[in-house]
Amino acid sequence: MKIAELVKAVEGNVICCHENLQREVEYAFASDLMSDVLTVQVDKLVLLTGLANMQAVRTAEMSDIPAVVFVRNKTVSEDMIKLAQDNGIVLIESPYTLFRVSGVLFSMGLKPVY
Amino acid sequence: MHFEYRVQGGDFVRAGQASSQVKKILKQLNVASQIIKRIVVALYEGEVNIVAHAFQGKIYVDIETDKVRVVLDDVGPGIPDIEMAMRPGFSTASPIVREMGFGAGMGLPNIKENTDKMKISSVVGVGTRLEFVVNLKE
C-alpha cells in the first residue's frame, strides 16, 4: 500500500516529507516501546505510536522505517520534524486511537510482523 | 577508519546522534543496508543505555574491511549482575527512561541478537564497557 493511501484511511495530517508519499509499506507495528520496535527485522514497515518524542523518530531512522503515524493528535516538535526531514521519514498525525488506526490498516491489508 | 563520539548521560534529545553519524558513514561506504541496520540498532541501544544509566560515555568505532568493531565505555554506576542484565525483561531503568520508550529490559538481548560477538565488563561504582563486532560479509 502506498503511504498516501494509508494517510487518507486514518484521516492523517502529513507533517513532513510529502515527497515520499508514494513509497510502499507492507507491514505495520503498533507500539510505544521503542526497544520493541528495534527488534523488528522486516522492511517496508510503518510505525504506529502514541510516543511523540525524538526517540520515536530516531528509532525509525535506525530501523529504516519510512513512515510514522502519531495517534490521538500528539504534537510533533520542530526537532522531530528536522530529524525526519534529514532522513526522508514521513510523519503523520492521526486523530484516531492506536486501536482504530491498527484496525483500519489491518482491514486494508497491511500485515502484522508476528 | 576510526571514529570517536562523546555521549552525555541524561540527554535524551541528543541520544542517537552518534548512531546517526555512524549510519551515514556506513551508507557512504556502500555497506549493505541489512548489515547497516544490525550495526546501528545495536549501537543505538548501547548509546541509549549510556544516556539512560551512566553519567557520561565515549563510543569508539573502528571500520575495517571485513568487520565493524564498537566499544562503548561509560562512567557510571556499573552493572552488579551482568547475567541478570542480559535476561530479557530485566531492567533497572527509571520512569523517565520508560517514558522515552526504553527500559523494558530488551536492549542488551537485542544487541546480542544483532551482533556477531559481544562482551560486557563492568565495575560497580566505576562504569561499564560494552564491546561488539559485526561482520561485514555474510
gemmi code that builds the backbone of each chain (N, CA, C; Angstrom):
import gemmi

chains = {
    "A": [
        ("MET", (0.849, -1.189, 0.000), (0.000, 0.000, 0.000), (0.894, 1.252, 0.000)),
        ("LYS", (0.485, 2.254, -0.762), (1.255, 3.497, -0.764), (0.981, 4.276, 0.528)),
        ("ILE", (1.996, 4.998, 1.005), (1.820, 5.771, 2.244), (0.660, 6.754, 2.072)),
        ("ALA", (0.508, 7.300, 0.883), (-0.579, 8.258, 0.616), (-1.957, 7.641, 0.890)),
        ("GLU", (-2.151, 6.371, 0.533), (-3.444, 5.699, 0.765), (-3.693, 5.541, 2.261)),
        ("LEU", (-2.630, 5.184, 2.962), (-2.704, 4.998, 4.415), (-3.107, 6.308, 5.104)),
        ("VAL", (-2.521, 7.419, 4.645), (-2.808, 8.743, 5.222), (-4.299, 9.037, 5.117)),
        ("LYS", (-4.851, 8.758, 3.944), (-6.262, 9.021, 3.690), (-7.144, 8.192, 4.632)),
        ("ALA", (-6.762, 6.926, 4.805), (-7.570, 5.989, 5.593), (-7.623, 6.335, 7.077)),
        ("VAL", (-6.575, 7.007, 7.575), (-6.560, 7.324, 9.014), (-6.828, 8.819, 9.253)),
        ("GLU", (-7.385, 9.481, 8.216), (-7.620, 10.942, 8.270), (-6.365, 11.661, 8.736)),
        ("GLY", (-5.253, 11.252, 8.173), (-3.955, 11.750, 8.631), (-3.607, 13.131, 8.102)),
        ("ASN", (-2.774, 13.798, 8.888), (-2.226, 15.094, 8.504), (-0.721, 14.880, 8.318)),
        ("VAL", (-0.258, 15.088, 7.101), (1.165, 14.843, 6.832), (1.996, 16.038, 7.291)),
        ("ILE", (2.914, 15.781, 8.229), (3.725, 16.865, 8.796), (4.959, 17.109, 7.947)),
        ("CYS", (5.536, 16.029, 7.453), (6.697, 16.264, 6.598), (6.971, 15.120, 5.635)),
        ("CYS", (7.794, 15.483, 4.692), (8.292, 14.565, 3.678), (7.205, 14.067, 2.719)),
        ("HIS", (6.412, 15.048, 2.222), (5.378, 14.753, 1.223), (5.959, 14.058, -0.008)),
        ("GLU", (7.246, 14.342, -0.267), (7.876, 13.784, -1.478), (7.962, 12.253, -1.422)),
        ("ASN", (7.780, 11.693, -0.218), (7.896, 10.232, -0.099), (6.556, 9.524, 0.070)),
        ("LEU", (5.462, 10.216, -0.206), (4.132, 9.625, -0.006), (3.827, 8.483, -0.966)),
        ("GLN", (4.615, 8.380, -2.023), (4.359, 7.304, -2.987), (5.130, 6.027, -2.639)),
        ("ARG", (5.925, 6.075, -1.566), (6.658, 4.859, -1.150), (5.679, 3.813, -0.634)),
        ("GLU", (6.078, 2.558, -0.770), (5.199, 1.433, -0.401), (5.471, 0.955, 1.019)),
        ("VAL", (4.426, 0.614, 1.747), (4.594, -0.099, 3.014), (3.796, -1.393, 2.940)),
        ("GLU", (4.309, -2.403, 3.651), (3.685, -3.726, 3.574), (3.260, -4.226, 4.958)),
        ("TYR", (4.019, -3.772, 5.986), (3.780, -4.210, 7.367), (3.499, -3.007, 8.266)),
        ("ALA", (2.794, -3.276, 9.387), (2.634, -2.227, 10.403), (2.968, -2.805, 11.770)),
        ("PHE", (3.476, -1.929, 12.639), (3.828, -2.344, 14.003), (3.349, -1.241, 14.928)),
        ("ALA", (2.480, -1.592, 15.898), (1.922, -0.590, 16.804), (2.557, -0.745, 18.175)),
        ("SER", (3.274, 0.284, 18.627), (3.935, 0.185, 19.934), (4.403, 1.544, 20.429)),
        ("ASP", (4.407, 1.702, 21.753), (5.025, 2.887, 22.370), (6.392, 2.526, 22.928)),
        ("LEU", (6.766, 1.277, 22.727), (8.006, 0.776, 23.297), (9.056, 0.666, 22.190)),
        ("MET", (9.992, 1.611, 22.187), (10.935, 1.681, 21.071), (11.900, 0.497, 21.064)),
        ("SER", (12.238, -0.034, 22.239), (13.136, -1.204, 22.220), (12.461, -2.400, 21.560)),
        ("ASP", (11.140, -2.437, 21.630), (10.399, -3.490, 20.943), (10.448, -3.263, 19.422)),
        ("VAL", (10.278, -2.017, 19.019), (10.328, -1.675, 17.593), (11.700, -2.035, 17.016)),
        ("LEU", (12.743, -1.821, 17.815), (14.110, -2.069, 17.340), (14.420, -3.554, 17.141)),
        ("THR", (13.543, -4.438, 17.602), (13.766, -5.873, 17.377), (13.159, -6.338, 16.047)),
        ("VAL", (12.395, -5.463, 15.407), (11.695, -5.861, 14.184), (12.660, -5.862, 13.000)),
        ("GLN", (12.663, -6.964, 12.257), (13.650, -7.112, 11.170), (13.113, -6.747, 9.785)),
        ("VAL", (11.781, -6.681, 9.610), (11.244, -6.525, 8.248), (11.415, -5.097, 7.704)),
        ("ASP", (11.395, -4.989, 6.407), (11.430, -3.682, 5.750), (10.004, -3.275, 5.368)),
        ("LYS", (9.881, -2.093, 4.817), (8.581, -1.552, 4.373), (7.567, -1.565, 5.520)),
        ("LEU", (8.011, -1.049, 6.652), (7.202, -1.091, 7.868), (6.742, 0.320, 8.231)),
        ("VAL", (5.467, 0.446, 8.604), (5.004, 1.726, 9.158), (4.854, 1.552, 10.669)),
        ("LEU", (5.354, 2.545, 11.409), (5.251, 2.506, 12.869), (4.035, 3.326, 13.313)),
        ("LEU", (3.180, 2.713, 14.128), (2.018, 3.401, 14.694), (2.312, 3.587, 16.179)),
        ("THR", (2.267, 4.820, 16.669), (2.667, 5.023, 18.062), (1.985, 6.228, 18.707)),
        ("GLY", (1.913, 6.182, 20.029), (1.432, 7.328, 20.794), (2.597, 8.057, 21.429)),
        ("LEU", (3.804, 7.591, 21.152), (5.002, 8.182, 21.747), (5.543, 9.279, 20.832)),
        ("ALA", (5.224, 10.536, 21.165), (5.661, 11.626, 20.290), (6.901, 12.276, 20.890)),
        ("ASN", (8.051, 11.668, 20.685), (9.308, 12.317, 21.092), (10.414, 11.959, 20.092)),
        ("MET", (11.603, 12.545, 20.351), (12.723, 12.353, 19.426), (13.061, 10.879, 19.229)),
        ("GLN", (12.901, 10.087, 20.294), (13.328, 8.695, 20.195), (12.466, 7.896, 19.214)),
        ("ALA", (11.207, 8.308, 19.047), (10.359, 7.617, 18.067), (10.918, 7.830, 16.659)),
        ("VAL", (11.375, 9.059, 16.379), (11.919, 9.347, 15.044), (13.310, 8.719, 14.880)),
        ("ARG", (14.114, 8.781, 15.952), (15.436, 8.131, 15.929), (15.299, 6.627, 15.646)),
        ("THR", (14.332, 6.008, 16.321), (14.111, 4.573, 16.144), (13.748, 4.276, 14.692)),
        ("ALA", (12.901, 5.128, 14.116), (12.537, 4.964, 12.699), (13.779, 5.091, 11.824)),
        ("GLU", (14.631, 6.059, 12.172), (15.864, 6.271, 11.391), (16.745, 5.009, 11.437)),
        ("MET", (16.972, 4.478, 12.635), (17.872, 3.323, 12.785), (17.297, 2.073, 12.110)),
        ("SER", (15.969, 1.920, 12.158), (15.341, 0.699, 11.643), (14.875, 0.824, 10.194)),
        ("ASP", (15.261, 1.906, 9.517), (14.833, 2.128, 8.125), (13.312, 2.100, 7.974)),
        ("ILE", (12.618, 2.718, 8.899), (11.152, 2.785, 8.831), (10.765, 4.037, 8.040)),
        ("PRO", (10.028, 3.864, 6.927), (9.769, 5.016, 6.060), (8.661, 5.968, 6.545)),
        ("ALA", (7.792, 5.500, 7.478), (6.687, 6.375, 7.903), (6.282, 6.082, 9.346)),
        ("VAL", (5.897, 7.144, 10.071), (5.429, 7.005, 11.456), (4.087, 7.710, 11.593)),
        ("VAL", (3.099, 7.008, 12.159), (1.791, 7.627, 12.434), (1.692, 7.895, 13.937)),
        ("PHE", (1.518, 9.156, 14.311), (1.312, 9.525, 15.715), (-0.186, 9.618, 15.944)),
        ("VAL", (-0.687, 8.788, 16.869), (-2.142, 8.706, 17.051), (-2.648, 9.724, 18.070)),
        ("ARG", (-3.937, 9.931, 18.067), (-4.624, 10.796, 19.030), (-4.027, 12.202, 19.106)),
        ("ASN", (-3.763, 12.766, 17.923), (-3.333, 14.168, 17.842), (-2.150, 14.556, 18.721)),
        ("LYS", (-1.186, 13.658, 18.826), (0.045, 14.014, 19.546), (0.787, 15.074, 18.737)),
        ("THR", (1.364, 16.024, 19.430), (2.059, 17.099, 18.714), (3.497, 16.701, 18.408)),
        ("VAL", (3.866, 16.985, 17.172), (5.219, 16.675, 16.710), (6.071, 17.939, 16.850)),
        ("SER", (7.239, 17.824, 17.496), (8.070, 19.009, 17.744), (8.939, 19.358, 16.530)),
        ("GLU", (9.480, 20.579, 16.538), (10.357, 21.042, 15.455), (11.593, 20.142, 15.309)),
        ("ASP", (12.166, 19.747, 16.452), (13.342, 18.860, 16.431), (13.027, 17.548, 15.710)),
        ("MET", (11.830, 17.019, 16.009), (11.419, 15.752, 15.386), (11.256, 15.933, 13.882)),
        ("ILE", (10.685, 17.064, 13.476), (10.467, 17.313, 12.042), (11.807, 17.423, 11.317)),
        ("LYS", (12.745, 18.119, 11.953), (14.051, 18.305, 11.322), (14.760, 16.957, 11.114)),
        ("LEU", (14.719, 16.133, 12.152), (15.354, 14.814, 12.058), (14.676, 13.957, 10.982)),
        ("ALA", (13.353, 14.036, 10.918), (12.609, 13.268, 9.910), (12.964, 13.750, 8.506)),
        ("GLN", (13.083, 15.079, 8.354), (13.428, 15.636, 7.034), (14.817, 15.183, 6.594)),
        ("ASP", (15.763, 15.172, 7.534), (17.123, 14.726, 7.212), (17.132, 13.301, 6.669)),
        ("ASN", (16.142, 12.514, 7.095), (16.137, 11.094, 6.738), (14.986, 10.699, 5.813)),
        ("GLY", (14.191, 11.670, 5.399), (13.083, 11.388, 4.470), (11.970, 10.540, 5.067)),
        ("ILE", (11.814, 10.621, 6.401), (10.774, 9.825, 7.063), (9.460, 10.606, 7.073)),
        ("VAL", (8.394, 9.975, 6.580), (7.094, 10.648, 6.548), (6.485, 10.624, 7.954)),
        ("LEU", (6.159, 11.804, 8.497), (5.498, 11.885, 9.805), (4.033, 12.247, 9.585)),
        ("ILE", (3.149, 11.468, 10.217), (1.708, 11.645, 10.023), (1.030, 11.757, 11.386)),
        ("GLU", (0.146, 12.731, 11.547), (-0.668, 12.806, 12.767), (-2.059, 12.305, 12.420)),
        ("SER", (-2.626, 11.467, 13.313), (-3.993, 10.994, 13.089), (-4.827, 11.265, 14.347)),
        ("PRO", (-6.094, 11.664, 14.165), (-6.948, 11.877, 15.332), (-7.429, 10.555, 15.943)),
        ("TYR", (-7.279, 9.443, 15.217), (-7.783, 8.155, 15.688), (-6.938, 7.595, 16.841)),
        ("THR", (-7.529, 6.630, 17.576), (-6.768, 5.908, 18.609), (-5.838, 4.893, 17.951)),
        ("LEU", (-4.897, 4.392, 18.748), (-3.971, 3.373, 18.248), (-4.757, 2.135, 17.787)),
        ("PHE", (-5.784, 1.796, 18.547), (-6.624, 0.640, 18.224), (-7.335, 0.838, 16.878)),
        ("ARG", (-7.886, 2.029, 16.683), (-8.625, 2.274, 15.444), (-7.694, 2.322, 14.223)),
        ("VAL", (-6.569, 3.013, 14.370), (-5.609, 3.074, 13.256), (-5.168, 1.653, 12.883)),
        ("SER", (-4.861, 0.858, 13.919), (-4.431, -0.526, 13.669), (-5.521, -1.307, 12.946)),
        ("GLY", (-6.766, -1.161, 13.415), (-7.894, -1.892, 12.830), (-8.124, -1.519, 11.383)),
        ("VAL", (-8.101, -0.221, 11.113), (-8.337, 0.260, 9.745), (-7.257, -0.272, 8.798)),
        ("LEU", (-6.008, -0.158, 9.228), (-4.906, -0.559, 8.339), (-4.832, -2.074, 8.176)),
        ("PHE", (-5.174, -2.796, 9.231), (-5.212, -4.268, 9.157), (-6.264, -4.701, 8.140)),
        ("SER", (-7.431, -4.057, 8.207), (-8.522, -4.446, 7.298), (-8.212, -4.063, 5.856)),
        ("MET", (-7.308, -3.104, 5.683), (-6.910, -2.723, 4.314), (-5.776, -3.599, 3.784)),
        ("GLY", (-5.297, -4.525, 4.613), (-4.314, -5.485, 4.108), (-2.884, -5.307, 4.578)),
        ("LEU", (-2.617, -4.300, 5.410), (-1.260, -4.228, 5.968), (-1.054, -5.436, 6.877)),
        ("LYS", (0.156, -5.996, 6.819), (0.413, -7.255, 7.528), (1.029, -7.021, 8.897)),
        ("PRO", (0.691, -7.879, 9.874), (1.399, -7.822, 11.159), (2.783, -8.448, 11.009)),
        ("VAL", (3.712, -8.082, 11.897), (5.067, -8.626, 11.794), (5.114, -10.049, 12.350)),
        ("TYR", (4.390, -10.268, 13.470), (4.392, -11.608, 14.075), (2.981, -12.180, 14.055)),
    ],
    "B": [
        ("MET", (39.353, 2.793, 9.534), (38.854, 4.114, 9.901), (38.399, 4.105, 11.349)),
        ("HIS", (38.777, 5.144, 12.061), (38.453, 5.200, 13.486), (37.630, 6.466, 13.786)),
        ("PHE", (36.573, 6.300, 14.544), (35.736, 7.448, 14.926), (35.451, 7.394, 16.419)),
        ("GLU", (35.325, 8.564, 17.025), (35.001, 8.644, 18.456), (33.873, 9.630, 18.696)),
        ("TYR", (33.007, 9.281, 19.624), (31.876, 10.164, 19.950), (31.715, 10.246, 21.459)),
        ("ARG", (31.314, 11.420, 21.925), (31.041, 11.630, 23.333), (29.541, 11.519, 23.575)),
        ("VAL", (29.138, 10.887, 24.676), (27.703, 10.766, 24.985), (27.465, 11.296, 26.398)),
        ("GLN", (26.445, 12.137, 26.536), (26.141, 12.728, 27.841), (24.981, 11.980, 28.503)),
        ("GLY", (25.200, 11.524, 29.717), (24.129, 10.851, 30.457), (22.929, 11.783, 30.639)),
        ("GLY", (21.732, 11.238, 30.514), (20.508, 12.004, 30.756), (20.034, 12.858, 29.595)),
        ("ASP", (20.852, 12.979, 28.541), (20.463, 13.867, 27.433), (19.679, 13.095, 26.364)),
        ("PHE", (18.378, 13.019, 26.572), (17.556, 12.210, 25.673), (17.255, 12.870, 24.337)),
        ("VAL", (17.473, 14.189, 24.258), (17.243, 14.854, 22.972), (18.349, 14.475, 21.990)),
        ("ARG", (19.584, 14.398, 22.501), (20.711, 14.071, 21.614), (20.962, 12.569, 21.503)),
        ("ALA", (20.328, 11.781, 22.344), (20.567, 10.334, 22.307), (20.320, 9.805, 20.900)),
        ("GLY", (21.314, 9.186, 20.327), (21.151, 8.645, 18.977), (21.953, 9.397, 17.936)),
        ("GLN", (22.527, 10.551, 18.324), (23.284, 11.336, 17.337), (24.526, 10.596, 16.845)),
        ("ALA", (25.216, 9.922, 17.761), (26.410, 9.177, 17.349), (26.011, 8.057, 16.383)),
        ("SER", (24.958, 7.326, 16.750), (24.491, 6.221, 15.897), (24.100, 6.735, 14.518)),
        ("SER", (23.481, 7.909, 14.522), (23.046, 8.519, 13.277), (24.244, 8.838, 12.373)),
        ("GLN", (25.315, 9.362, 12.990), (26.504, 9.688, 12.194), (27.179, 8.431, 11.660)),
        ("VAL", (27.218, 7.401, 12.488), (27.826, 6.143, 12.040), (27.021, 5.560, 10.873)),
        ("LYS", (25.708, 5.680, 10.962), (24.857, 5.177, 9.882), (25.190, 5.882, 8.562)),
        ("LYS", (25.354, 7.199, 8.628), (25.674, 7.962, 7.414), (27.017, 7.521, 6.822)),
        ("ILE", (28.005, 7.295, 7.696), (29.332, 6.864, 7.224), (29.226, 5.495, 6.541)),
        ("LEU", (28.512, 4.562, 7.168), (28.391, 3.209, 6.609), (27.668, 3.227, 5.263)),
        ("LYS", (26.691, 4.133, 5.153), (25.972, 4.280, 3.877), (26.915, 4.772, 2.791)),
        ("GLN", (27.737, 5.763, 3.159), (28.701, 6.295, 2.187), (29.686, 5.218, 1.738)),
        ("LEU", (29.969, 4.280, 2.627), (30.900, 3.198, 2.302), (30.204, 2.054, 1.553)),
        ("ASN", (28.913, 2.266, 1.243), (28.136, 1.272, 0.489), (28.012, -0.086, 1.174)),
        ("VAL", (27.960, -0.085, 2.500), (27.709, -1.337, 3.232), (26.241, -1.719, 2.987)),
        ("ALA", (25.949, -3.008, 2.869), (24.580, -3.479, 2.594), (23.625, -2.991, 3.692)),
        ("SER", (22.425, -2.583, 3.277), (21.512, -1.934, 4.225), (21.107, -2.850, 5.385)),
        ("GLN", (20.984, -4.161, 5.135), (20.625, -5.069, 6.226), (21.736, -5.133, 7.291)),
        ("ILE", (22.982, -5.023, 6.848), (24.106, -5.051, 7.798), (24.201, -3.715, 8.540)),
        ("ILE", (23.977, -2.618, 7.816), (23.961, -1.300, 8.472), (22.917, -1.301, 9.578)),
        ("LYS", (21.756, -1.857, 9.284), (20.676, -1.868, 10.262), (21.084, -2.627, 11.529)),
        ("ARG", (21.728, -3.765, 11.365), (22.179, -4.537, 12.538), (23.159, -3.727, 13.374)),
        ("ILE", (24.115, -3.085, 12.702), (25.133, -2.315, 13.430), (24.489, -1.144, 14.168)),
        ("VAL", (23.658, -0.379, 13.461), (23.144, 0.851, 14.087), (22.064, 0.571, 15.134)),
        ("VAL", (21.321, -0.510, 14.971), (20.341, -0.873, 16.015), (21.097, -1.238, 17.299)),
        ("ALA", (22.157, -2.038, 17.173), (22.967, -2.410, 18.347), (23.628, -1.174, 18.962)),
        ("LEU", (24.164, -0.324, 18.099), (24.850, 0.882, 18.570), (23.876, 1.833, 19.266)),
        ("TYR", (22.715, 2.001, 18.667), (21.704, 2.903, 19.233), (21.230, 2.396, 20.602)),
        ("GLU", (20.997, 1.095, 20.715), (20.624, 0.526, 22.022), (21.719, 0.818, 23.049)),
        ("GLY", (22.977, 0.654, 22.632), (24.096, 0.904, 23.539), (24.201, 2.372, 23.909)),
        ("GLU", (23.982, 3.233, 22.934), (24.041, 4.683, 23.178), (22.933, 5.098, 24.146)),
        ("VAL", (21.728, 4.560, 23.930), (20.605, 4.860, 24.830), (20.911, 4.341, 26.237)),
        ("ASN", (21.568, 3.197, 26.337), (21.947, 2.674, 27.658), (22.840, 3.658, 28.411)),
        ("ILE", (23.803, 4.268, 27.705), (24.679, 5.251, 28.361), (23.841, 6.444, 28.833)),
        ("VAL", (22.985, 6.949, 27.939), (22.147, 8.102, 28.290), (21.232, 7.761, 29.474)),
        ("ALA", (20.702, 6.537, 29.461), (19.730, 6.138, 30.482), (20.375, 5.836, 31.831)),
        ("HIS", (21.586, 5.278, 31.825), (22.125, 4.755, 33.085), (23.408, 5.427, 33.571)),
        ("ALA", (24.191, 6.018, 32.660), (25.523, 6.492, 33.061), (25.589, 8.012, 33.158)),
        ("PHE", (26.718, 8.515, 33.667), (26.923, 9.971, 33.743), (27.438, 10.491, 32.408)),
        ("GLN", (28.343, 9.754, 31.833), (28.876, 10.116, 30.516), (29.556, 8.897, 29.906)),
        ("GLY", (29.819, 9.008, 28.619), (30.459, 7.862, 27.989), (31.131, 8.238, 26.691)),
        ("LYS", (31.905, 7.300, 26.168), (32.529, 7.500, 24.859), (32.276, 6.275, 23.996)),
        ("ILE", (32.121, 6.532, 22.717), (31.906, 5.446, 21.762), (33.074, 5.456, 20.785)),
        ("TYR", (33.682, 4.304, 20.597), (34.786, 4.161, 19.648), (34.339, 3.188, 18.551)),
        ("VAL", (34.434, 3.646, 17.319), (34.006, 2.801, 16.203), (35.186, 2.594, 15.254)),
        ("ASP", (35.508, 1.340, 14.986), (36.555, 1.033, 14.016), (35.956, 0.268, 12.851)),
        ("ILE", (36.062, 0.850, 11.680), (35.535, 0.189, 10.492), (36.702, -0.437, 9.739)),
        ("GLU", (36.678, -1.763, 9.681), (37.733, -2.486, 8.971), (37.146, -3.063, 7.688)),
        ("THR", (37.988, -3.704, 6.875), (37.472, -4.177, 5.584), (36.405, -5.255, 5.744)),
        ("ASP", (36.568, -6.102, 6.782), (35.628, -7.218, 6.903), (34.717, -7.130, 8.135)),
        ("LYS", (34.948, -6.130, 9.005), (34.074, -6.032, 10.178), (34.067, -4.623, 10.776)),
        ("VAL", (33.059, -4.398, 11.619), (32.987, -3.146, 12.376), (33.086, -3.511, 13.854)),
        ("ARG", (34.034, -2.857, 14.546), (34.197, -3.060, 15.985), (33.711, -1.818, 16.699)),
        ("VAL", (32.908, -2.011, 17.742), (32.399, -0.871, 18.502), (32.701, -1.091, 19.982)),
        ("VAL", (33.188, -0.043, 20.636), (33.371, -0.079, 22.091), (32.593, 1.086, 22.687)),
        ("LEU", (31.730, 0.784, 23.662), (31.008, 1.839, 24.380), (31.489, 1.799, 25.822)),
        ("ASP", (32.134, 2.886, 26.220), (32.783, 2.939, 27.524), (32.084, 3.995, 28.353)),
        ("ASP", (31.551, 3.645, 29.518), (30.905, 4.707, 30.293), (31.423, 4.842, 31.709)),
        ("VAL", (31.225, 6.041, 32.238), (31.480, 6.322, 33.641), (30.105, 6.345, 34.286)),
        ("GLY", (29.872, 5.405, 35.198), (28.525, 5.322, 35.757), (28.455, 4.323, 36.889)),
        ("PRO", (27.251, 3.905, 37.228), (27.071, 3.042, 38.393), (27.552, 1.601, 38.185)),
        ("GLY", (27.755, 1.201, 36.920), (28.166, -0.180, 36.664), (26.989, -1.139, 36.784)),
        ("ILE", (27.238, -2.389, 36.400), (26.191, -3.421, 36.454), (26.630, -4.483, 37.474)),
        ("PRO", (25.887, -4.634, 38.578), (26.290, -5.598, 39.605), (26.200, -7.053, 39.129)),
        ("ASP", (25.192, -7.365, 38.325), (24.989, -8.747, 37.904), (24.717, -8.775, 36.401)),
        ("ILE", (25.760, -9.026, 35.616), (25.646, -8.943, 34.153), (24.708, -10.020, 33.605)),
        ("GLU", (24.778, -11.197, 34.206), (23.918, -12.290, 33.746), (22.443, -11.898, 33.865)),
        ("MET", (22.125, -11.253, 34.986), (20.757, -10.769, 35.219), (20.394, -9.680, 34.205)),
        ("ALA", (21.337, -8.774, 33.929), (21.092, -7.667, 32.999), (20.848, -8.169, 31.575)),
        ("MET", (21.420, -9.339, 31.258), (21.243, -9.917, 29.924), (19.889, -10.603, 29.772)),
        ("ARG", (19.230, -10.845, 30.893), (17.968, -11.577, 30.850), (16.871, -10.694, 30.229)),
        ("PRO", (16.169, -11.183, 29.189), (15.116, -10.374, 28.571), (14.068, -9.974, 29.619)),
        ("GLY", (13.724, -8.711, 29.650), (12.696, -8.231, 30.583), (13.243, -7.653, 31.869)),
        ("PHE", (14.546, -7.910, 32.146), (15.113, -7.341, 33.374), (15.602, -5.926, 33.096)),
        ("SER", (15.191, -4.980, 33.951), (15.627, -3.599, 33.758), (15.682, -2.846, 35.081)),
        ("THR", (16.616, -1.903, 35.181), (16.667, -1.030, 36.359), (16.373, 0.409, 35.945)),
        ("ALA", (15.790, 0.583, 34.753), (15.588, 1.933, 34.211), (14.590, 2.743, 35.033)),
        ("SER", (14.817, 4.057, 35.062), (13.948, 4.977, 35.795), (12.656, 5.215, 35.005)),
        ("PRO", (11.617, 5.757, 35.677), (10.370, 6.075, 34.963), (10.593, 7.037, 33.789)),
        ("ILE", (11.565, 7.951, 33.920), (11.836, 8.900, 32.823), (12.308, 8.145, 31.582)),
        ("VAL", (13.178, 7.177, 31.811), (13.693, 6.366, 30.694), (12.537, 5.610, 30.039)),
        ("ARG", (11.634, 5.112, 30.853), (10.484, 4.363, 30.325), (9.565, 5.268, 29.506)),
        ("GLU", (9.438, 6.518, 29.964), (8.621, 7.478, 29.201), (9.211, 7.738, 27.821)),
        ("MET", (10.516, 7.557, 27.692), (11.184, 7.773, 26.408), (11.022, 6.573, 25.477)),
        ("GLY", (10.368, 5.525, 25.951), (10.140, 4.358, 25.098), (11.164, 3.269, 25.278)),
        ("PHE", (11.980, 3.390, 26.351), (13.004, 2.376, 26.609), (12.836, 1.822, 28.023)),
        ("GLY", (13.776, 0.970, 28.441), (13.742, 0.469, 29.813), (12.836, -0.723, 29.999)),
        ("ALA", (12.643, -1.492, 28.933), (11.809, -2.694, 29.045), (12.654, -3.954, 29.215)),
        ("GLY", (13.962, -3.763, 29.323), (14.832, -4.920, 29.504), (15.057, -5.701, 28.217)),
        ("MET", (15.013, -5.005, 27.096), (15.200, -5.688, 25.819), (16.479, -5.252, 25.125)),
        ("GLY", (17.124, -4.235, 25.652), (18.281, -3.632, 24.976), (19.448, -4.581, 24.809)),
        ("LEU", (19.974, -5.109, 25.909), (21.154, -5.983, 25.806), (20.859, -7.257, 25.000)),
        ("PRO", (19.714, -7.926, 25.238), (19.416, -9.105, 24.397), (19.337, -8.748, 22.904)),
        ("ASN", (18.826, -7.553, 22.615), (18.716, -7.145, 21.210), (20.086, -6.825, 20.611)),
        ("ILE", (20.992, -6.300, 21.423), (22.359, -6.058, 20.947), (23.014, -7.404, 20.612)),
        ("LYS", (22.819, -8.369, 21.482), (23.387, -9.700, 21.258), (22.859, -10.301, 19.952)),
        ("GLU", (21.563, -10.139, 19.744), (20.886, -10.670, 18.564), (21.448, -10.083, 17.254)),
        ("ASN", (21.817, -8.812, 17.310), (22.230, -8.112, 16.092), (23.730, -8.129, 15.822)),
        ("THR", (24.503, -8.728, 16.726), (25.954, -8.669, 16.562), (26.544, -10.077, 16.459)),
        ("ASP", (27.784, -10.161, 15.945), (28.432, -11.463, 15.809), (29.259, -11.816, 17.036)),
        ("LYS", (29.681, -10.791, 17.779), (30.430, -11.002, 19.015), (30.031, -9.889, 19.955)),
        ("MET", (29.861, -10.214, 21.239), (29.505, -9.165, 22.192), (30.094, -9.501, 23.546)),
        ("LYS", (30.620, -8.469, 24.229), (31.232, -8.693, 25.535), (30.915, -7.504, 26.434)),
        ("ILE", (30.512, -7.773, 27.664), (30.301, -6.682, 28.622), (31.205, -6.912, 29.823)),
        ("SER", (31.848, -5.858, 30.272), (32.548, -5.935, 31.550), (32.166, -4.691, 32.344)),
        ("SER", (32.108, -4.837, 33.653), (31.619, -3.724, 34.446), (32.220, -3.751, 35.845)),
        ("VAL", (32.484, -2.569, 36.373), (32.919, -2.443, 37.764), (31.905, -1.547, 38.460)),
        ("VAL", (31.289, -2.082, 39.509), (30.263, -1.310, 40.223), (30.881, -0.025, 40.787)),
        ("GLY", (30.204, 1.088, 40.524), (30.666, 2.387, 41.015), (31.693, 3.040, 40.107)),
        ("VAL", (32.096, 2.353, 39.069), (33.105, 2.908, 38.156), (32.535, 3.084, 36.741)),
        ("GLY", (32.045, 1.985, 36.167), (31.493, 2.095, 34.818), (31.375, 0.761, 34.115)),
        ("THR", (30.925, 0.853, 32.878), (30.658, -0.353, 32.095), (31.294, -0.218, 30.721)),
        ("ARG", (31.815, -1.339, 30.219), (32.325, -1.368, 28.847), (31.587, -2.446, 28.071)),
        ("LEU", (31.006, -2.021, 26.954), (30.331, -2.953, 26.059), (31.100, -2.951, 24.746)),
        ("GLU", (31.466, -4.135, 24.301), (32.181, -4.242, 23.027), (31.398, -5.170, 22.117)),
        ("PHE", (31.288, -4.791, 20.856), (30.698, -5.744, 19.923), (31.329, -5.658, 18.540)),
        ("VAL", (31.162, -6.727, 17.798), (31.705, -6.819, 16.440), (30.593, -7.287, 15.514)),
        ("VAL", (30.490, -6.653, 14.372), (29.568, -7.127, 13.341), (30.386, -7.367, 12.073)),
        ("ASN", (30.283, -8.574, 11.532), (30.994, -8.899, 10.290), (30.305, -8.226, 9.108)),
        ("LEU", (31.107, -7.711, 8.191), (30.519, -7.021, 7.043), (30.174, -7.983, 5.914)),
        ("LYS", (30.802, -9.176, 5.946), (30.471, -10.166, 4.922), (29.698, -11.297, 5.577)),
        ("GLU", (28.732, -11.819, 4.859), (27.898, -12.906, 5.422), (28.730, -14.156, 5.642)),
    ],
}
model = gemmi.Model(1)
for chain_id, residues in chains.items():
    chain = gemmi.Chain(chain_id)
    for i, (resn, *xyz) in enumerate(residues, 1):
        res = gemmi.Residue()
        res.name, res.seqid = resn, gemmi.SeqId(i, " ")
        for name, pos in zip(("N", "CA", "C"), xyz):
            atom = gemmi.Atom()
            atom.name, atom.element = name, gemmi.Element(name[0])
            atom.pos, atom.b_iso = gemmi.Position(*pos), 0.0
            res.add_atom(atom)
        chain.add_residue(res)
    model.add_chain(chain)
structure = gemmi.Structure()
structure.add_model(model)
structure.setup_entities()
